[in-house]
């Protein structure tokens, strides 16, 4: 795979981690040479050395390698940048420019630090409320340092978009602009998500072919445990490491299903969140199943909507 990447992103912590992670996997990261007018961060190309021949049900080698453009582009946006666009009311113009430069490709908006921002703002709001209560007890005073600090805290709170405002903008981007929004916790979580997507794109053309059964391995496992393990990995971006962590907590499909039945929907959606996953090569510490994956797995196992579409 080839990742055409904005040079500014390569200077960030996430960019450096991504380059260190993908280079050993034979992925090629190329800085975008003409990036001044581009509003997206990463686009993908695949090196194609064979084409699928439907009659023979095989891949036929090409004489010359082809470079095929994948139909996705990614915009990396830290939460502070998103908030600035929301405050200045430029987010829709920015995304329209991105859609123009991306042409007919699907835009993935990766927002880093969204959940941490929600917690930070809630903490500031709670402290501001406590200060108001304290001020009402102590009486008004405009000259002491603590009073000035409270005023500064109020101004800081008002400058931060509320959770409701942020979610309203993100919902409009998804519904009106047809942009897929991907929240990540930090730079490491960002790299894991991009890495998994890159691998998925690289293998996608092989997974979608209806190969002759002579060459196909059986989809069922050797036993119930192996089948359960393979089934979890059919979920997009559910890696073997994530599947193993789920099976460690819920050894059988029946135990997973029973645990879901004992919880209400919000609790069930977060049931797998924060399960420890075996250490990744790019991490200095263990990682966890993220909330998006936990909610996706819950929805797959519990939804009765035949038209439900999941990324």
Beta strands, then each sheet from edge to edge (+ up, - down):
strand 1: 2-5
strand 2: 28-31
strand 3: 42-53
strand 4: 58-78
strand 5: 106-112
strand 6: 180-184
strand 7: 276-277
strand 8: 287-288
sheet 1: 2+ 1+ 3- 4+ 5+ 6+
sheet 2: 7+ 8-
end
